[in-house]
Amino acid sequence: MVAVASHWKKKRDDLKARRDSLFAAYSKDPENFHLAREIKDIDDEIAVCTPHIEQESRAEQRAASPARKLVTTPK
């Protein structure tokens, strides 16, 4: 599971790095709609990665926590 989570995290981090560099260029030329569209597409890809990362994180937390047993009291 860790390998899968790290795949999504790496993909998200790579996309964020690309987005940040495009945004820096867009900040200097805000009328460049091509850059704005490219940033939007990257934001959409990042949004796809986020639920996968959260799901994997929850699965890792469940796997790490001790299993809880139901305790029955004798009558």
C-alpha positions, 0 to 999 in steps of 0.5 A: 500500500505504501508504494501505491500511496507514494505513487499518487503523492509523487504524481501530485508533487510533480504536478504541483511543481509544474503548476508552480512554475507555470503560475510564476510565468502567468503572474508576469503575463496574466493575459496569457490565457494559454498558461491559465488553461494549462494551470487549470488542467494541472489543477484538475489532475491534482484534484484527481490525485488527492482522494487517492492519497487520502484513501491510501492514508486512511487505509494505512492508518487502519492497518497500523491501528490494533484490531478492536475486538468486541468485548462481551460481558458474561451474564 
